[in-house]
Amino acid sequence: MAADAVLSRELKELHAELSSPRRERQPLAGDRAAAAADKTARALPPEETAEEQQLKDELREFIDTVTEFVEETEKNVSAHPAASVVGALLVGILIGRLLGRR
């Protein structure tokens, strides 16, 4: 369950980062040199193309869907813990049998 909380938190942070305007985002450690060079090369931020906007919209939708799925899964597991454990055990046995055959 701790991994689910971490995943949920990371998805929310990614969603917040994608929702913020480009100039407010903090560059990653590896991207700081590239960002500094980019700032000196261009004074004004570039216009987003339609493809970039569509990609961002699809990514936001995907993140929202995954976040909803994780939250719904957490609710179902906490509501039915025994059934979840039995289901996970059966899936593990099935995967083990399928991978064990050569």
Residue pairs with C-beta under 8 A, 6 or more apart in sequence:
1 74
1 77
4 70
4 73
4 74
7 70
8 67
8 70
8 71
8 74
11 63
11 66
11 67
11 70
12 67
14 63
15 60
15 63
15 64
15 67
17 25
18 56
18 59
18 60
18 63
19 60
22 45
23 45
27 34
27 35
48 56
76 84
77 84
